[in-house]
C-alpha cells in the first residue's frame, strides 16, 4: 500500500523538510514516483522505519 506525504508526516511526526533531508542523507525510505508531481511511500517501509526507531530507543534504555 502506498501513502502520501501528509500521512507519512502524521505517522512519523516529521516535517516535510525533515523527511526530505533524511532521504538525502540516506536515513529515511525513498518515495515512489507516481507521476511528474506526485510521490508516495510504501507503508511497510514507513512502518519498519518507525519500528526501528522504537527498537533503537528500547536498546538504549536496556543499556542504561
N, CA, C and O atoms as a GROMACS GRO file, in nm:
protein
  256
    1UNK      N    1   0.084  -0.117   0.000
    1UNK     CA    2   0.000   0.000   0.000
    1UNK      C    3   0.089   0.124   0.000
    1UNK      O    4   0.193   0.126   0.066
    2UNK      N    5   0.049   0.224  -0.073
    2UNK     CA    6   0.123   0.350  -0.080
    2UNK      C    7   0.050   0.458  -0.002
    2UNK      O    8  -0.073   0.463   0.000
    3UNK      N    9   0.128   0.543   0.062
    3UNK     CA   10   0.070   0.655   0.137
    3UNK      C   11   0.136   0.785   0.092
    3UNK      O   12   0.252   0.786   0.052
    4UNK      N   13   0.061   0.891   0.100
    4UNK     CA   14   0.110   1.021   0.055
    4UNK      C   15   0.181   1.093   0.170
    4UNK      O   16   0.180   1.049   0.285
    5UNK      N   17   0.242   1.206   0.135
    5UNK     CA   18   0.327   1.280   0.229
    5UNK      C   19   0.256   1.316   0.359
    5UNK      O   20   0.314   1.299   0.466
    6UNK      N   21   0.133   1.364   0.352
    6UNK     CA   22   0.063   1.403   0.475
    6UNK      C   23   0.048   1.287   0.572
    6UNK      O   24   0.060   1.305   0.693
    7UNK      N   25   0.023   1.167   0.520
    7UNK     CA   26   0.012   1.052   0.608
    7UNK      C   27   0.148   1.011   0.663
    7UNK      O   28   0.159   0.970   0.779
    8UNK      N   29   0.252   1.023   0.582
    8UNK     CA   30   0.388   0.995   0.630
    8UNK      C   31   0.420   1.091   0.745
    8UNK      O   32   0.473   1.050   0.848
    9UNK      N   33   0.389   1.218   0.726
    9UNK     CA   34   0.413   1.316   0.831
    9UNK      C   35   0.338   1.280   0.959
    9UNK      O   36   0.392   1.289   1.069
   10UNK      N   37   0.213   1.238   0.944
   10UNK     CA   38   0.132   1.201   1.060
   10UNK      C   39   0.186   1.078   1.132
   10UNK      O   40   0.182   1.072   1.255
   11UNK      N   41   0.236   0.982   1.057
   11UNK     CA   42   0.286   0.859   1.118
   11UNK      C   43   0.424   0.876   1.181
   11UNK      O   44   0.460   0.802   1.273
   12UNK      N   45   0.502   0.973   1.133
   12UNK     CA   46   0.638   0.989   1.184
   12UNK      C   47   0.655   1.109   1.276
   12UNK      O   48   0.747   1.111   1.358
   13UNK      N   49   0.568   1.208   1.263
   13UNK     CA   50   0.585   1.330   1.340
   13UNK      C   51   0.690   1.423   1.282
   13UNK      O   52   0.727   1.522   1.345
   14UNK      N   53   0.739   1.391   1.161
   14UNK     CA   54   0.842   1.473   1.098
   14UNK      C   55   0.780   1.574   1.003
   14UNK      O   56   0.674   1.550   0.944
   15UNK      N   57   0.846   1.687   0.988
   15UNK     CA   58   0.802   1.788   0.892
   15UNK      C   59   0.842   1.745   0.751
   15UNK      O   60   0.924   1.655   0.734
   16UNK      N   61   0.784   1.809   0.652
   16UNK     CA   62   0.817   1.782   0.512
   16UNK      C   63   0.966   1.800   0.488
   16UNK      O   64   1.031   1.714   0.428
   17UNK      N   65   1.021   1.911   0.535
   17UNK     CA   66   1.163   1.938   0.510
   17UNK      C   67   1.252   1.837   0.581
   17UNK      O   68   1.357   1.800   0.528
   18UNK      N   69   1.213   1.793   0.699
   18UNK     CA   70   1.293   1.694   0.772
   18UNK      C   71   1.290   1.558   0.700
   18UNK      O   72   1.391   1.489   0.694
   19UNK      N   73   1.175   1.521   0.648
   19UNK     CA   74   1.165   1.395   0.572
   19UNK      C   75   1.260   1.398   0.454
   19UNK      O   76   1.337   1.305   0.434
   20UNK      N   77   1.256   1.506   0.375
   20UNK     CA   78   1.341   1.514   0.256
   20UNK      C   79   1.489   1.527   0.293
   20UNK      O   80   1.574   1.480   0.218
   21UNK      N   81   1.521   1.591   0.405
   21UNK     CA   82   1.660   1.598   0.450
   21UNK      C   83   1.711   1.459   0.484
   21UNK      O   84   1.823   1.422   0.446
   22UNK      N   85   1.630   1.381   0.556
   22UNK     CA   86   1.670   1.246   0.593
   22UNK      C   87   1.682   1.154   0.472
   22UNK      O   88   1.768   1.066   0.468
   23UNK      N   89   1.596   1.176   0.371
   23UNK     CA   90   1.608   1.098   0.247
   23UNK      C   91   1.743   1.128   0.181
   23UNK      O   92   1.813   1.036   0.140
   24UNK      N   93   1.778   1.256   0.171
   24UNK     CA   94   1.907   1.294   0.111
   24UNK      C   95   2.024   1.232   0.184
   24UNK      O   96   2.123   1.192   0.122
   25UNK      N   97   2.013   1.223   0.316
   25UNK     CA   98   2.122   1.169   0.397
   25UNK      C   99   2.119   1.016   0.406
   25UNK      O  100   2.208   0.956   0.466
   26UNK      N  101   2.017   0.954   0.348
   26UNK     CA  102   2.009   0.809   0.349
   26UNK      C  103   1.945   0.749   0.472
   26UNK      O  104   1.957   0.629   0.495
   27UNK      N  105   1.878   0.832   0.553
   27UNK     CA  106   1.821   0.782   0.677
   27UNK      C  107   1.670   0.770   0.678
   27UNK      O  108   1.610   0.766   0.785
   28UNK      N  109   1.609   0.766   0.561
   28UNK     CA  110   1.464   0.757   0.553
   28UNK      C  111   1.427   0.692   0.420
   28UNK      O  112   1.496   0.712   0.321
   29UNK      N  113   1.319   0.614   0.417
   29UNK     CA  114   1.280   0.548   0.290
   29UNK      C  115   1.252   0.649   0.179
   29UNK      O  116   1.196   0.757   0.203
   30UNK      N  117   1.292   0.612   0.058
   30UNK     CA  118   1.269   0.699  -0.057
   30UNK      C  119   1.126   0.681  -0.107
   30UNK      O  120   1.069   0.572  -0.097
   31UNK      N  121   1.068   0.788  -0.161
   31UNK     CA  122   0.932   0.777  -0.216
   31UNK      C  123   0.932   0.709  -0.353
   31UNK      O  124   1.036   0.695  -0.418
   32UNK      N  125   0.814   0.668  -0.394
   32UNK     CA  126   0.790   0.610  -0.526
   32UNK      C  127   0.722   0.719  -0.609
   32UNK      O  128   0.622   0.776  -0.566
   33UNK      N  129   0.776   0.747  -0.726
   33UNK     CA  130   0.716   0.848  -0.813
   33UNK      C  131   0.588   0.792  -0.874
   33UNK      O  132   0.588   0.683  -0.931
   34UNK      N  133   0.480   0.868  -0.862
   34UNK     CA  134   0.352   0.829  -0.921
   34UNK      C  135   0.326   0.905  -1.050
   34UNK      O  136   0.243   0.864  -1.132
   35UNK      N  137   0.396   1.014  -1.067
   35UNK     CA  138   0.381   1.098  -1.185
   35UNK      C  139   0.483   1.209  -1.175
   35UNK      O  140   0.573   1.203  -1.091
   36UNK      N  141   0.470   1.310  -1.260
   36UNK     CA  142   0.567   1.420  -1.258
   36UNK      C  143   0.570   1.493  -1.125
   36UNK      O  144   0.678   1.530  -1.076
   37UNK      N  145   0.454   1.514  -1.066
   37UNK     CA  146   0.447   1.594  -0.943
   37UNK      C  147   0.389   1.517  -0.825
   37UNK      O  148   0.353   1.578  -0.725
   38UNK      N  149   0.381   1.387  -0.835
   38UNK     CA  150   0.320   1.308  -0.726
   38UNK      C  151   0.414   1.196  -0.682
   38UNK      O  152   0.472   1.125  -0.764
   39UNK      N  153   0.426   1.183  -0.551
   39UNK     CA  154   0.507   1.077  -0.492
   39UNK      C  155   0.430   1.015  -0.377
   39UNK      O  156   0.341   1.078  -0.319
   40UNK      N  157   0.466   0.892  -0.345
   40UNK     CA  158   0.407   0.824  -0.230
   40UNK      C  159   0.513   0.732  -0.171
   40UNK      O  160   0.613   0.703  -0.235
   41UNK      N  161   0.488   0.687  -0.050
   41UNK     CA  162   0.582   0.598   0.019
   41UNK      C  163   0.515   0.464   0.041
   41UNK      O  164   0.393   0.455   0.052
   42UNK      N  165   0.596   0.360   0.046
   42UNK     CA  166   0.546   0.226   0.076
   42UNK      C  167   0.517   0.221   0.226
   42UNK      O  168   0.607   0.242   0.308
   43UNK      N  169   0.393   0.192   0.261
   43UNK     CA  170   0.352   0.192   0.401
   43UNK      C  171   0.440   0.100   0.485
   43UNK      O  172   0.482   0.137   0.594
   44UNK      N  173   0.469  -0.019   0.436
   44UNK     CA  174   0.551  -0.115   0.511
   44UNK      C  175   0.690  -0.059   0.541
   44UNK      O  176   0.746  -0.087   0.647
   45UNK      N  177   0.747   0.019   0.449
   45UNK     CA  178   0.879   0.078   0.472
   45UNK      C  179   0.872   0.186   0.580
   45UNK      O  180   0.964   0.197   0.662
   46UNK      N  181   0.766   0.263   0.581
   46UNK     CA  182   0.750   0.366   0.685
   46UNK      C  183   0.728   0.300   0.820
   46UNK      O  184   0.787   0.342   0.920
   47UNK      N  185   0.645   0.197   0.824
   47UNK     CA  186   0.622   0.125   0.949
   47UNK      C  187   0.751   0.062   1.001
   47UNK      O  188   0.777   0.062   1.121
   48UNK      N  189   0.833   0.008   0.911
   48UNK     CA  190   0.961  -0.052   0.951
   48UNK      C  191   1.056   0.055   1.004
   48UNK      O  192   1.128   0.030   1.101
   49UNK      N  193   1.056   0.173   0.942
   49UNK     CA  194   1.141   0.283   0.989
   49UNK      C  195   1.100   0.323   1.131
   49UNK      O  196   1.186   0.342   1.218
   50UNK      N  197   0.969   0.337   1.154
   50UNK     CA  198   0.920   0.373   1.288
   50UNK      C  199   0.958   0.264   1.389
   50UNK      O  200   1.006   0.294   1.498
   51UNK      N  201   0.937   0.138   1.352
   51UNK     CA  202   0.971   0.027   1.442
   51UNK      C  203   1.120   0.025   1.476
   51UNK      O  204   1.157  -0.005   1.589
   52UNK      N  205   1.204   0.057   1.378
   52UNK     CA  206   1.348   0.062   1.404
   52UNK      C  207   1.383   0.173   1.502
   52UNK      O  208   1.471   0.155   1.587
   53UNK      N  209   1.315   0.287   1.493
   53UNK     CA  210   1.339   0.396   1.588
   53UNK      C  211   1.301   0.352   1.729
   53UNK      O  212   1.373   0.381   1.825
   54UNK      N  213   1.188   0.282   1.741
   54UNK     CA  214   1.143   0.234   1.872
   54UNK      C  215   1.242   0.131   1.927
   54UNK      O  216   1.276   0.135   2.045
   55UNK      N  217   1.287   0.039   1.842
   55UNK     CA  218   1.383  -0.062   1.885
   55UNK      C  219   1.514   0.001   1.931
   55UNK      O  220   1.572  -0.042   2.030
   56UNK      N  221   1.560   0.104   1.860
   56UNK     CA  222   1.683   0.173   1.898
   56UNK      C  223   1.666   0.240   2.034
   56UNK      O  224   1.757   0.237   2.118
   57UNK      N  225   1.552   0.301   2.055
   57UNK     CA  226   1.524   0.364   2.184
   57UNK      C  227   1.525   0.261   2.295
   57UNK      O  228   1.586   0.281   2.400
   58UNK      N  229   1.455   0.149   2.273
   58UNK     CA  230   1.446   0.046   2.375
   58UNK      C  231   1.582  -0.016   2.405
   58UNK      O  232   1.610  -0.050   2.520
   59UNK      N  233   1.666  -0.031   2.305
   59UNK     CA  234   1.800  -0.086   2.325
   59UNK      C  235   1.883   0.007   2.412
   59UNK      O  236   1.960  -0.039   2.497
   60UNK      N  237   1.867   0.137   2.392
   60UNK     CA  238   1.940   0.234   2.475
   60UNK      C  239   1.893   0.229   2.618
   60UNK      O  240   1.973   0.242   2.710
   61UNK      N  241   1.762   0.210   2.640
   61UNK     CA  242   1.708   0.204   2.775
   61UNK      C  243   1.758   0.081   2.849
   61UNK      O  244   1.782   0.087   2.970
   62UNK      N  245   1.774  -0.031   2.779
   62UNK     CA  246   1.823  -0.154   2.840
   62UNK      C  247   1.968  -0.138   2.881
   62UNK      O  248   2.009  -0.189   2.986
   63UNK      N  249   2.048  -0.068   2.801
   63UNK     CA  250   2.190  -0.048   2.831
   63UNK      C  251   2.210   0.045   2.950
   63UNK      O  252   2.310   0.033   3.021
   64UNK      N  253   2.118   0.136   2.973
   64UNK     CA  254   2.133   0.235   3.080
   64UNK      C  255   2.118   0.178   3.217
   64UNK      O  256   2.128   0.250   3.316
   0.00000   0.00000   0.00000
